[in-house]
Amino acid sequence: MKKKRGEVERDQTECGPGQSVSRRKFLKATMTGVAIAGAAGLSGCMTGQPVARGAGTTPKSVAHYQDRPNKGRRCGGCTHFLEPNACEVVAGEISPNGWCRFHEPRPA
């Protein structure tokens, strides 16, 4: 088959020494490799272990925890609060009426 001027052969199925790869195939192979590598890297983040209740590791002193609300904000209305008296962030037992600097109101 004779090529016309400027025409590029696009149906290359194999690529060995001395053969060229189309840009499309190169990008497809590269992006597939990146996706696989990214998925493999993320698998280490997913341990499958549930977070224990009250597993917060931040000491109360660092969180500026107090047993009373601050300007109407209290632990019972925070996204980090775990019933009945634990927190995802702060270590140890906490009061639902307490407050700390990590307070995030629950979405309405």
KENUVO-348531 format. One line per 5 residues: their letters; for each residue z, y, x of N, C-alpha, C. Coordinates in steps of 0.2 Angstrom, whole numbers. Atoms other than C-alpha are relative to their C-alpha. Layout:
<lumkols>
a) Z,Y,X,Z,Y,X,Z,Y,X  ... .
</lumkols>
This chain:
<lumkols>
mkkkr) 0,-6,4,0,0,0,0,6,4  0,-6,-4,-5,17,7,4,5,-3  -4,-5,3,7,31,6,-4,7,0  3,-6,0,1,48,2,4,5,4  -3,-5,-4,6,63,12,7,3,-3 .
gever) -7,-3,3,25,68,9,3,-6,-4  -3,5,5,28,52,-1,5,-5,5  -5,4,-3,44,42,4,0,-7,-3  -1,7,3,46,23,2,7,0,-3  -7,0,3,61,22,-10,3,-7,-2 .
dqtec) -2,7,2,62,3,-13,2,-4,6  -2,4,-6,71,-2,3,6,-4,-2  -5,4,2,82,-17,-1,5,-2,6  -4,2,-5,88,-22,16,0,5,6  0,-5,-5,93,-12,31,2,-3,6 .
gpgqs) -1,4,-6,92,-20,48,-1,5,6  1,-4,-6,90,-13,66,-7,3,-1  7,-4,0,76,0,66,-2,2,-6  2,-2,6,75,2,48,5,6,-3  -4,-6,2,81,18,39,3,-1,-7 .
vsrrk) -3,1,7,92,20,24,-1,7,-4  1,-6,4,89,32,10,7,4,-1  -6,-4,0,101,46,8,4,-2,-6  -3,2,6,105,40,-10,4,-6,1  -4,7,-1,110,22,-4,6,2,5 .
flkat) -5,-2,-5,120,30,11,6,3,-4  -5,-3,4,130,41,-1,4,-5,-5  -3,5,5,133,27,-14,4,-5,4  -4,5,-4,139,15,0,6,4,3  -5,-4,-2,150,29,7,5,1,-5 .
mtgva) -5,-2,5,158,34,-9,3,-7,-3  -3,6,2,161,16,-14,6,-2,5  -5,2,-5,170,13,3,6,5,-1  -5,-5,1,180,29,0,5,-2,-6  -3,2,6,185,23,-18,5,-6,2 .
iagaa) -4,6,-1,191,6,-12,5,2,5  -6,-1,-5,201,13,3,5,4,-4  -5,-4,4,209,26,-9,4,-5,-4  -4,5,4,214,12,-21,5,-4,4  -4,4,-4,221,2,-7,6,4,2 .
glsgc) -5,-4,-2,231,16,-1,5,2,-5  -4,-1,5,238,20,-18,4,-6,-2  -3,6,2,243,2,-21,7,0,3  -6,-1,-3,257,5,-9,6,4,-3  -5,-4,4,265,18,-20,2,-3,-6 .
mtgqp) -2,3,6,266,7,-35,4,-6,2  -4,6,-2,280,-5,-32,1,-4,-6  -1,4,6,282,-10,-50,7,-1,-2  -7,0,1,300,-8,-49,2,5,-5  -2,-6,4,308,2,-63,5,4,3 .
varga) -5,-5,-3,319,17,-59,6,-2,-3  -7,2,3,337,12,-61,3,6,-3  -3,-6,3,347,23,-73,5,3,5  -5,-3,-4,356,36,-64,-2,0,7  2,1,-7,346,33,-48,-1,6,4 .
gttpk) 1,-6,-3,345,51,-44,4,0,7  -3,0,-7,349,54,-25,2,7,2  -2,-7,-2,352,73,-25,8,1,-1  -7,-1,2,371,76,-23,1,6,-4  -2,-5,5,379,87,-36,0,7,3 .
svahy) -1,-7,-4,383,101,-23,-7,3,1  6,-2,-2,365,102,-18,-4,3,-6  3,-2,6,359,103,-36,3,6,-4  -4,-5,3,372,116,-40,2,-2,-7  -2,3,6,378,105,-54,6,3,-3 .
qdrpn) -6,-3,3,391,112,-66,1,-4,-7  -1,3,7,399,104,-82,-1,4,-6  1,-4,6,395,118,-93,-8,3,0  7,-3,1,378,125,-100,-1,7,4  2,-7,-3,369,140,-91,-5,3,-5 .
kgrrc) 4,-4,4,362,153,-103,-3,-5,-5  3,5,6,360,139,-117,-4,-6,3  4,6,-3,351,127,-105,5,-5,2  -5,6,-1,360,110,-104,-4,-6,2  3,6,-2,356,93,-97,-2,-4,-6 .
ggcth) 3,4,6,354,85,-114,-7,3,-3  6,-2,2,339,96,-117,-5,0,6  4,0,-7,331,92,-99,-4,-6,0  5,6,0,316,81,-96,3,-6,5  -2,5,-4,326,72,-82,6,-3,-2 .
flepn) -6,3,3,341,68,-93,-1,-7,-2  0,7,2,344,49,-96,6,-1,-4  -5,2,5,355,44,-111,4,-5,3  -4,-5,3,370,43,-111,3,6,5  -3,-5,-5,376,52,-95,-3,-1,7 .
acevv) 3,1,-6,363,50,-81,-6,5,1  6,-5,-2,349,60,-72,-4,-3,5  5,3,-5,333,55,-63,1,4,6  0,-4,-6,337,69,-50,7,0,3  -7,-1,-3,356,71,-48,3,-7,0 .
ageis) -4,6,-1,367,57,-42,6,0,-4  -6,1,4,381,50,-52,0,2,-7  0,-2,7,387,53,-70,0,7,-1  0,-7,2,383,69,-78,2,1,-7  -1,-2,7,388,78,-94,-6,2,-4 .
pngwc) 6,-3,4,375,81,-108,0,7,0  -1,-7,0,382,98,-108,0,4,6  0,-3,-6,381,101,-90,-7,4,2  6,-3,-2,367,110,-80,-1,0,7  1,0,-7,359,110,-63,-6,4,1 .
rfhep) 6,-4,-1,345,120,-54,-6,-3,-1  6,4,1,333,106,-57,-2,0,-8  1,0,7,334,109,-76,-8,2,-2  6,-2,3,317,108,-85,0,-2,-7  0,1,7,316,110,-103,-5,-5,-3 .
rpa) 4,5,2,309,96,-113,-6,3,-4  5,-3,4,292,100,-121,1,-1,-7  -1,0,7,292,105,-139,-4,-5,-4 .
</lumkols>
